[in-house]
Amino acid sequence: MNFKMRQLFAVARHEFLNQFNSFSYWMMFVIPLIVVTALFKYVNLKFNFNNSNFINMVWGFSIPVLTFFFCLIYIGIIANSVARDKTSKLSEMLMSIVDAKEQINGKMLGIYLLLCFQIAFYTIFILILSKVMNNNFLFLFIGRVKIGLIVYSILALFVSLFMFLAITVQFSCFITDTSQISSATMPPMIFLLEFFSLSLLYNSVGFDGDNMIWIFYIICMWPPVGSTLTPSLIASGNISYLFAYSTLIIQIMIMYILYVKSIHVFKYGLLSNKKKNIFIEGFKFR
Amino acid sequence: MIEFKNVSKSYDGFQAVNNLSFQLHKGEILSLIGQNGAGKSTTFHMLLDFIKPSSGNINRNNNLNIGYMPEERGLYLKESIKNQMLYFASLHGMKRVEALKKIKVWMEKLNVVGDIEDKVESLSKGNAQKVQLIACLMFNPDLLILDEPFSGLDPVNADLLIKAVLEAKKSGTMIIFSTHNMENVEKLSDYVVMLSHGKTVLKGTLNDIYNQFGRSKLDIVGYNNLQKFEGMNGIKNIDIINDNSAHITLNDVSFGKYIFDDVTKEGYLPVFNQHYPTLDEIFKTKVKQSE
């Protein structure tokens, strides 16, 4: 493993352990567990697992909710992490040791590890709960969802999260005191809420596919719009897999360009000590 | 080796550094002195490749292991000393066991009051600053950059810092630091670069600099008729402290001999000291001239 990779893993490990040992992370972590436990205990779920339209509709609702939940948690975490480096007056020293690129990648890797840990923990928890409560409706439900849709949804979740993290980094690197963290997380959260609402809307009402398909294609090319909307649109049968995957590829290409830009902004922001308007600085083209 | 060759940096028409040149070799200490806004931090930022110079060249090996203590410095307050030192060590590619050993050795050497498991928020300002220094030194850097390392340190801790820096120099580390404390410049530097508004107003070894100014300062104690020297051609300024003592600044260094002959005519004189101006005086003179 080369030196830069070792640095990247060191940053990721630090990020992961910091969150793992933080009370606020575990608070956010357990909320869904409480909801799921309540579902298992109190709701008498009589699903018709043979109705594929119903299965797709539930999946189409669930994926935006999960994307919203995970992105919301990790937008806050990465903003706090960048803010901690800045407000601890460590950014210059860190920059002298680790390149901006390795710092961003390390932080993101740490967050993806946390996400994987969270998903794995939830899966094991639900498995145990199913056994204990003698109720395996969730596994029955997931078993009826098309594997292609599950794979696409996971890919789209990872792309959405990456994009929201990159956007958050661009804003949070201009933080000079902790009171500004909320300002830095506001723009990505507004985007997230917007796309989340649109996903739910299109999942429930659909759209006139023939007339709007090209407009949608152009809209869905943009990350994280496409990655947030397309899983619901596939589930509701409004778009094809070809449509979804081709937009995902274009999104990844655009995302790469934006990611390179965000490294540049991150470096500039970390080295800037003057109090600035976070909104203006984050949106500025450099 | 590090070489700055006619390096300039300007921001929106403001000249932060103007035509700066110097060389730094293994085991040498260079001090960068100047007022606030003279261009010291900009020089460090260019050396660290945070910013690119507007013109000129900076030659340095890209694989240098750099220890940098910036002027605006801190630590993760909620983390223990051990945790964050191990984090910095891992960023430098150090192994955990080796790093732990080094941290303990340095904590003892710098007399850090506290336990390795203590959170940084429980440390005093001076102790936190020593921990920051350990973060820069524990991996035996090839280049050590210290921006105002003495600010906030009491004289005892400043001496510990000087010792640590001299030890790093002994092991071959190139060291570049900035300070307003001229006494520490005299204690540490092999080479001095003095900046004023981005321009180099003076540079060289301490001996070179002193020789440029010569023994132009004269202290006399125990002579009763000092007023007679006032207005003499070889004397630039006379500062009479009391009836029989004065500080004299000479225009012409050789005029010291004339004064010596004169004041010792009557016999014993407790103090006659013709010496170089202090670095502090040289600094003030140069700043005045550049303005």
HADDOCK unambig.tbl for C-alpha pairs under 7 A between the chains (distance, minus, plus):
assign (segid A and resid 3 and name CA) (segid B and resid 93 and name CA) 6.94 0.50 0.50
assign (segid A and resid 7 and name CA) (segid B and resid 91 and name CA) 4.97 0.50 0.50
assign (segid A and resid 10 and name CA) (segid B and resid 90 and name CA) 6.11 0.50 0.50
assign (segid A and resid 10 and name CA) (segid B and resid 91 and name CA) 6.20 0.50 0.50
assign (segid A and resid 14 and name CA) (segid B and resid 87 and name CA) 6.93 0.50 0.50
assign (segid A and resid 88 and name CA) (segid B and resid 74 and name CA) 5.27 0.50 0.50
assign (segid A and resid 88 and name CA) (segid B and resid 75 and name CA) 5.50 0.50 0.50
assign (segid A and resid 88 and name CA) (segid B and resid 76 and name CA) 5.62 0.50 0.50
assign (segid A and resid 89 and name CA) (segid B and resid 72 and name CA) 6.12 0.50 0.50
assign (segid A and resid 89 and name CA) (segid B and resid 73 and name CA) 5.06 0.50 0.50
assign (segid A and resid 89 and name CA) (segid B and resid 74 and name CA) 4.77 0.50 0.50
assign (segid A and resid 89 and name CA) (segid B and resid 75 and name CA) 6.90 0.50 0.50
assign (segid A and resid 90 and name CA) (segid B and resid 73 and name CA) 6.18 0.50 0.50
assign (segid A and resid 90 and name CA) (segid B and resid 74 and name CA) 5.65 0.50 0.50
assign (segid A and resid 90 and name CA) (segid B and resid 75 and name CA) 6.22 0.50 0.50
assign (segid A and resid 92 and name CA) (segid B and resid 70 and name CA) 6.81 0.50 0.50
assign (segid A and resid 93 and name CA) (segid B and resid 68 and name CA) 5.98 0.50 0.50
assign (segid A and resid 93 and name CA) (segid B and resid 69 and name CA) 6.52 0.50 0.50
assign (segid A and resid 93 and name CA) (segid B and resid 70 and name CA) 6.63 0.50 0.50
assign (segid A and resid 96 and name CA) (segid B and resid 48 and name CA) 6.36 0.50 0.50
assign (segid A and resid 96 and name CA) (segid B and resid 68 and name CA) 6.66 0.50 0.50
assign (segid A and resid 97 and name CA) (segid B and resid 91 and name CA) 6.91 0.50 0.50
